[in-house]
Amino acid sequence: MKQKLFILLLLPLFSLAQDKYPKDYFRNPLNIPIVLSGTFGELRSNHFHSGLDIKTQGKEGLKVVAVADGYVSRIKVQQYGYGKAIYVTHPNGFTSVYGHLSKFNPEIEAYVKSIQYKKENYETGNLFPKKNKFVLKKGELLAYSGDTGGSGGPHLHFEIRNTKSENVINPLFFGLQVDDTKSPTIQSLQVYPLNEESRINQQNNSFKIAVKNIGKGKYTANRIFASGRIGFGINVFDRLNKALNKNGIYSLEMLVNGKRHYYHDVETFSFSESKYLNLLIDYAYYKKYRSRIQKTFKVKNNKLSIYQDLVDKGEINIENGLNYTIKIIARDFKGNTSAVTIPVIGKKSNAIFKKQKDTTIYKITADKFHKFTNKNVTVAFPKNSFYDDIYLDFKVENNIAKIHDKTVPLDKSFTLTFDVSKYTKAQKEKLYIANVENQKYPRYTNTRKKDSTFYTTTKTLGKYSLVSDNQKPKVNILYFKNNQWISKFNTLKVKISDVGSGIKNWHATIDGKWVLMQFNHKRRILTYNFDDNKLIGSKHNFRIIVSDNVGNTTERSATFFKKQTN
């Protein structure tokens, strides 16, 4: 009965959010029912998911249509991120965004390719056509679904933004329908002491609490004994009908003895605040175990706007001799809920715990600029790079620079500089700065080179080193051999890879003229479409040069024969 009363109390607030947005203005961007592989506000690496990931039945090439009347206001093609993306501005004050497309409608595709050929570059940067260039009606063909950019498989990334502020809004508020009758799944709980005097089961450490699913969205947790200020965190996901994906939830609430103590939801947010997700989650736990725990308390410097009705920032002060019932409620957009109840008994511990404080010679005061040098390595941190004051663990051993611990999040990028004056010119040409947390697979970081120093900027703490790459990229022309007729081929494909610093660029020509090759970085295949150009004659020479990030290059060429088509 209490659970039903709680849901009824929530409904007016949810209705207020629903009433802000038109329900019948936007249609489904696909001509198939919406099934989601990713929800709005889902927790991703260093950011919230800013839209819906709509399944495309495992295929590319489904028609993507304009969700309402409007005009194309922006187009962008990039190797990663949204891949091929298009933005449509609507007269009602909202903009719809479509990402990971395979290609645009014929008119827009021709416009984009003309720019790519003019620049001789696959990536276009941001294009802003005039308002009257591509005007669309609701339901008109806009593009075709795909798998371009940083996509994990074929799907359509779809967003709705406030045109003026560019804040993203959960598209489901606009009446798009998804089937969801499943309650979220609560996997685990974490409890945290929030100062040195706090005790939880006679400890001053955070630890996991076992939970038990008793059915119908109800969970129970083991009783704990505590005193002082404590906080909780929860590992939870949601599944929708017709899909097995583990998606994000819509809202999270915590009640203390029946009264709301904490609440947040993901109705809307700005891109500038998305990075503070690293303060919403237990970042250290995520970096260690690749599992995200959402805190039900707000920490210092967390500037997220998603919070409502916080009592004492969500922290709970446990008094000796009192009993507490903590209930944490996870809710999806459709209102399906799951709740876990945690009994807490206030019991002061007589044990004395003294943690050894971390101290080093490199003290960081968060609101000041800092620059330190150790052997051949220098680190420079702009002010407010760190969220809190900290003693920096900075060591250089066996040519590896350890810059603190990857479990600490940063707000800004720092500069890492290596002195390379001891190396010869030939050696420096093949060196780059790599993240070597996994020493077997060094990860290239954007290395900028001066005569005696190399430097990079990054927001990731951890281990870095100078690494040499003397291996050339591998390049293989697929499906035909030199001097072969390929009249029935619609495309020309090349597989490329690099085991060292990674592929930087490629340059392909047919009969000496640059041709556009699209790179699928997951399959490592470059593709040229013969429809792009009219070939003259039947004999043609294809040539490609592929370079890695330190300048190693591989060239391949082949002669092919293809009849001219009308």
Secondary structure as GFF3:
##gff-version 3
##sequence-region A 1 566
A	DSSP	alpha_helix	2	19	.	.	.	ID=ss1
A	DSSP	beta_strand	36	38	.	.	.	ID=ss2
A	DSSP	beta_strand	43	44	.	.	.	ID=ss3
A	DSSP	beta_strand	47	48	.	.	.	ID=ss4
A	DSSP	beta_strand	52	55	.	.	.	ID=ss5
A	DSSP	beta_strand	63	65	.	.	.	ID=ss6
A	DSSP	beta_strand	70	77	.	.	.	ID=ss7
A	DSSP	beta_strand	84	89	.	.	.	ID=ss8
A	DSSP	beta_strand	94	104	.	.	.	ID=ss9
A	DSSP	alpha_helix	106	119	.	.	.	ID=ss10
A	DSSP	beta_strand	125	127	.	.	.	ID=ss11
A	DSSP	beta_strand	135	136	.	.	.	ID=ss12
A	DSSP	beta_strand	141	145	.	.	.	ID=ss13
A	DSSP	beta_strand	155	162	.	.	.	ID=ss14
A	DSSP	beta_strand	168	169	.	.	.	ID=ss15
A	DSSP	three_ten_helix	171	174	.	.	.	ID=ss16
A	DSSP	beta_strand	185	193	.	.	.	ID=ss17
A	DSSP	beta_strand	199	200	.	.	.	ID=ss18
A	DSSP	beta_strand	207	209	.	.	.	ID=ss19
A	DSSP	beta_strand	211	215	.	.	.	ID=ss20
A	DSSP	beta_strand	218	221	.	.	.	ID=ss21
A	DSSP	beta_strand	224	237	.	.	.	ID=ss22
A	DSSP	beta_strand	251	256	.	.	.	ID=ss23
A	DSSP	beta_strand	259	265	.	.	.	ID=ss24
A	DSSP	beta_strand	268	269	.	.	.	ID=ss25
A	DSSP	three_ten_helix	271	276	.	.	.	ID=ss26
A	DSSP	alpha_helix	277	280	.	.	.	ID=ss27
A	DSSP	alpha_helix	283	289	.	.	.	ID=ss28
A	DSSP	beta_strand	294	295	.	.	.	ID=ss29
A	DSSP	three_ten_helix	312	314	.	.	.	ID=ss30
A	DSSP	beta_strand	316	318	.	.	.	ID=ss31
A	DSSP	beta_strand	323	331	.	.	.	ID=ss32
A	DSSP	beta_strand	337	346	.	.	.	ID=ss33
A	DSSP	beta_strand	362	364	.	.	.	ID=ss34
A	DSSP	beta_strand	370	374	.	.	.	ID=ss35
A	DSSP	beta_strand	377	381	.	.	.	ID=ss36
A	DSSP	beta_strand	390	392	.	.	.	ID=ss37
A	DSSP	beta_strand	394	397	.	.	.	ID=ss38
A	DSSP	beta_strand	400	403	.	.	.	ID=ss39
A	DSSP	beta_strand	414	419	.	.	.	ID=ss40
A	DSSP	alpha_helix	425	430	.	.	.	ID=ss41
A	DSSP	beta_strand	431	435	.	.	.	ID=ss42
A	DSSP	beta_strand	443	444	.	.	.	ID=ss43
A	DSSP	beta_strand	448	449	.	.	.	ID=ss44
A	DSSP	beta_strand	453	458	.	.	.	ID=ss45
A	DSSP	beta_strand	462	468	.	.	.	ID=ss46
A	DSSP	beta_strand	474	477	.	.	.	ID=ss47
A	DSSP	beta_strand	484	485	.	.	.	ID=ss48
A	DSSP	beta_strand	491	497	.	.	.	ID=ss49
A	DSSP	beta_strand	503	510	.	.	.	ID=ss50
A	DSSP	beta_strand	513	514	.	.	.	ID=ss51
A	DSSP	beta_strand	518	520	.	.	.	ID=ss52
A	DSSP	beta_strand	525	529	.	.	.	ID=ss53
A	DSSP	three_ten_helix	530	532	.	.	.	ID=ss54
A	DSSP	beta_strand	539	548	.	.	.	ID=ss55
A	DSSP	beta_strand	553	561	.	.	.	ID=ss56
###
